[in-house]
Amino acid sequence: MHSIRKIPAGAALLAACASALAHDAGGWAAIHWHASDVLGVAVVSSLCVAAVWLARRDKRAARQP
């Protein structure tokens, strides 16, 4: 069950990282990061962490009487 929850987060991070691979140059020289790439990964990562934290908080609140 835990791995199924990681699939959307992994897909979002992969989409954010895909821009590093989408440059015009060929070969390994084409893989590089711009500031916008790093910012995108940071934003997606922080949103994933916030979503997990909120889900766990709601789950804990539902268990308490």
N, C-alpha and C positions, 0 to 999 in steps of 0.2 A: 504494500500500500504506500509506503514512503517513496518508492521509486516512481510511482505514478504521479505523485505530487511534484516531483522534480522535473518532469517532462515539460510543463509550461515554462518554468523558470529557465531551463536549459535552452528551450526554443527561443525565448526572448533574448537571452544572452548571445546565442548564436546569430540571431538577426542583427544585434548591435555590433557584433564582431565581424560580420560579413563585409562591412564597408572597408575593412583593412585589406581584404582580398580582391576588391573590385576595382583596382587601379589598372591603367592602360598598359603599363610596362609588362613584359613577359618574364616568366620564371620566378625564382625566389626573390629577385630584386623588387618585384611588384608588391610584396607583402610589407607594408609599413603602416604606421599609425599617425594620424593627425590629432590635434587637440580635440576636435569634434568627435573623433572615434572614442577617445578615452572618456570624454564627457558622457557620451551615449552609454558606454558600458557602466560608468559610475551611476548614472541615473537609473538604468534598468536594474542594476544590482541592488541599489537602495530601495527601489520599489518592491523587489522580490523579498528582501529582508523585512520590510514593513508589512507586506501581506502575510508572511509567515507569522510574524509577531502578533498581528491582529487576530489571525485565525486561532492561534494558541491561546490568546487572552480570552476570546469568546468561548472557546472550548472549556477553559478553566471556570469561567463564570457560569456556564450552563451546568456544570457538575455540582456547584455549591448550592445548598438549599436556600 
